[in-house]
């Protein structure tokens, strides 16, 4: 027979691609539904959309990894060296995405600590920061304080352990070097998409609030020299992460030969 493989196996051979694309598609649908919630202000809707899309993309990648068919390898005894997670993640973008995750956490923590507290509107705490402008107290916003950052913190708390668990499972599990590399890069891309998109929006919120008034002072210069370049870096990471998530083998193919040499 020309096609001896059953339909189920043929489907499973491409199930990881279907799962990753489904995660992105569901993320778009959920984000579109959240964007129509008229009773929630625009900035909060954007936060919900970004967070939901990133979590759906991550869920799709984790499902794809669970559905990946792992070929049975011939038992090898030549090397007893343990596999390390860092050997399977992107050598350049991996550390950069980790730094972005750390800086995102620090940015949200600083924004929450410096945001104005309104005892009469507890649920709105963290929306603005109050500064002195021409002798008058002036609120600057929107500010990525607790009002906006709680969904971001929750998403990071869910996605980060899941990403670490998946990477450890891939590094220490069966499969060929190339397959483990592709799976690890897809997981890294999914987490990078969540982190970089959240940081991009948080940076834009801070930049708009500081440059929307003439009272920004030194913070306005900080926005120009730090936040705008950081926004461009995050935009690049968003694009890289999205491409890596969808087609991990299309990014960084120069490492394939290195992996084959160590197989």
C-alpha positions in Angstrom: 0.0 0.0 0.0 1.2 3.5 -0.8 -0.3 4.9 2.4 0.1 2.4 5.2 0.0 4.9 8.1 -3.5 5.1 9.6 -5.3 8.5 9.6 -4.8 8.9 13.3 -1.1 8.8 13.1 -1.0 11.1 10.1 -3.0 13.6 12.1 -0.8 13.3 15.1 2.3 13.9 13.0 1.0 17.4 12.3 -1.0 17.9 15.5 1.6 20.2 17.0 1.2 22.6 14.1 -2.6 22.5 14.4 -2.4 23.1 18.1 -0.1 26.1 17.8 -2.3 27.7 15.1 -5.4 26.9 17.1 -4.0 28.6 20.2 -3.3 31.8 18.1 -6.7 31.7 16.5 -8.5 31.2 19.8 -6.4 34.0 21.2 -7.6 36.4 18.4 -11.2 35.4 19.0 -11.0 35.9 22.8 -9.2 39.2 22.4 -11.8 40.4 19.9 -14.6 39.4 22.3 -12.9 41.3 25.2 -12.4 44.4 23.1 -16.2 44.8 22.8 -16.7 45.0 26.5 -18.1 48.6 26.5 -18.4 48.8 30.3 -14.6 48.5 30.7 -12.4 51.4 29.9 -10.2 51.3 26.8 -6.8 50.8 28.5 -8.1 47.9 30.6 -9.6 46.3 27.6 -6.2 46.4 25.8 -4.6 44.8 28.9 -7.2 42.0 28.9 -6.8 41.5 25.1 -3.0 41.3 25.2 -3.0 39.0 28.3 -5.7 36.7 26.9 -4.0 36.4 23.5 -0.6 35.6 25.1 -2.1 33.0 27.4 -4.0 31.3 24.6 -0.8 31.2 22.5 1.1 29.7 25.4 -1.7 27.1 25.9 -1.6 26.2 22.2 2.2 25.6 22.4 1.9 23.5 25.5 -0.8 21.4 23.9 1.3 21.1 20.8 4.3 19.9 22.8 2.1 17.3 24.5 0.8 16.0 21.2 4.2 15.8 19.5 5.1 12.3 18.4 8.5 11.4 19.8 10.4 8.8 17.7 11.9 5.9 19.6 15.6 6.4 19.8 18.3 3.8 19.6 19.8 3.3 23.1 23.1 5.2 23.3 25.7 4.7 26.0 28.5 6.9 24.5 27.7 9.9 26.5 26.3 10.3 30.1 26.4 14.1 30.1 23.1 15.5 31.5 21.0 17.6 29.1 20.7 21.3 30.2 17.7 23.5 29.4 20.0 26.4 28.3 21.3 24.1 25.5 17.9 24.0 23.9 16.7 27.6 24.1 17.7 30.4 21.7 21.2 31.3 22.7 20.7 35.0 22.0 17.0 35.7 22.3 16.5 33.4 25.3 18.6 35.5 27.7 17.1 38.7 26.2 13.5 37.5 26.8 14.4 36.6 30.4 15.8 40.1 30.9 12.6 41.5 29.5 10.6 39.4 31.9 12.6 40.6 34.8 12.4 44.3 33.7 8.7 43.9 33.1 8.2 42.7 36.7 10.4 45.6 38.0 8.5 48.1 35.9 5.1 47.0 37.1 6.3 46.8 40.7 7.7 50.4 40.5 4.6 51.7 38.8 2.4 50.1 41.4 4.6 51.4 44.3 4.6 55.0 43.0 0.9 55.2 41.8 -1.5 57.4 43.6 -3.8 55.8 46.2 -7.4 56.9 46.3 -9.0 55.7 49.5 -12.5 56.5 48.2 -12.0 54.4 45.0 -10.0 51.4 46.0 -10.7 49.5 42.8 -9.2 52.4 40.8 -5.9 52.5 42.8 -2.9 52.5 40.5 -4.5 54.2 37.5 -2.5 57.5 37.8 0.5 59.0 39.5 0.2 62.5 41.1 3.0 65.0 40.5 3.4 68.7 41.4 3.1 70.9 38.3 3.3 74.7 38.6 2.6 74.5 42.3 -0.5 72.3 41.8 -1.0 68.6 42.2 -1.7 67.0 38.8 -2.6 63.4 38.0 -0.7 61.7 35.1 -2.2 58.7 33.5 -2.8 56.1 32.5 -0.3 54.4 34.8 0.4 50.6 34.7 -0.2 50.4 38.5 -2.2 47.6 40.2 -5.4 48.5 38.4 -3.9 47.6 35.1 -1.0 45.3 36.1 -2.9 42.7 38.2 -3.9 40.8 35.0 -0.3 41.0 33.8 1.1 39.7 37.1 -1.5 36.9 37.1 -0.6 35.9 33.5 3.1 35.8 34.3 2.5 33.8 37.5 0.6 31.2 35.3 2.8 31.2 32.2 6.3 31.3 33.7 6.1 28.1 35.7 4.4 26.3 32.8 7.1 27.5 30.5 9.9 26.3 32.8 8.2 22.9 33.3 7.8 22.5 29.6 11.4 23.3 28.9 12.7 20.9 31.5 10.4 18.2 30.2 11.7 18.8 26.7 15.4 18.9 27.7 15.2 15.7 29.7 12.7 13.8 27.6 13.1 11.6 24.6 13.4 12.8 21.0 16.1 13.9 18.6 18.2 17.0 19.0 16.4 18.9 16.2 13.0 18.0 17.5 13.8 19.0 21.1 15.3 22.3 19.7 12.1 23.1 17.8 9.9 22.3 20.7 12.0 24.4 23.1 12.1 27.3 20.7 8.4 27.3 20.3 7.8 27.4 24.1 10.3 30.2 24.4 8.6 32.1 21.6 5.2 31.7 23.3 6.5 33.1 26.6 8.4 35.8 24.8 5.2 36.9 23.0 3.4 37.2 26.3 6.2 39.1 28.1 7.2 41.4 25.2 3.6 42.4 24.3 2.8 43.2 27.9 6.0 45.2 28.4 5.4 47.0 25.1 2.0 48.2 26.3 3.2 49.1 29.8 6.1 51.2 28.4 3.7 52.9 26.0 1.3 53.7 28.9 4.2 55.3 30.9 5.5 57.2 27.9 2.1 58.6 27.0 1.4 59.7 30.6 4.8 61.4 30.9 4.8 63.2 27.6 1.2 64.2 27.6 2.0 67.2 29.8 4.7 69.8 30.1 5.3 68.7 33.7 7.3 65.6 32.9 10.6 67.3 33.4 13.5 64.8 33.7 11.1 62.0 33.3 10.3 63.2 29.8 14.0 62.9 28.9 14.0 59.4 30.4 11.1 58.5 28.2 12.9 59.6 25.1 16.2 57.9 25.9 15.0 54.8 27.6 11.3 54.0 27.1 11.1 54.6 23.4 14.1 52.4 22.6 12.7 49.8 25.0 9.4 49.9 23.1 11.2 49.3 19.8 13.1 46.4 21.3 9.8 44.9 22.6 8.2 45.3 19.2 11.1 43.4 17.6 10.7 40.7 20.3 7.0 40.4 19.6 7.6 39.8 15.9 10.4 37.3 16.6 8.4 35.4 19.2 5.4 35.2 16.9 7.4 33.8 14.0 9.3 31.4 16.3 6.0 30.2 17.9 4.5 29.4 14.5 7.6 28.1 12.6 10.4 27.4 15.1 12.6 25.9 12.5 12.5 29.0 10.3 14.4 31.0 13.0 18.0 30.5 13.7 18.6 27.6 11.3 22.3 28.1 11.7 22.1 26.2 14.9 20.8 23.1 13.2 24.3 22.0 12.1 25.7 22.5 15.5 22.9 20.4 17.1 23.5 17.7 14.5 27.2 17.6 15.3 26.4 17.0 19.0 23.8 14.3 18.3 
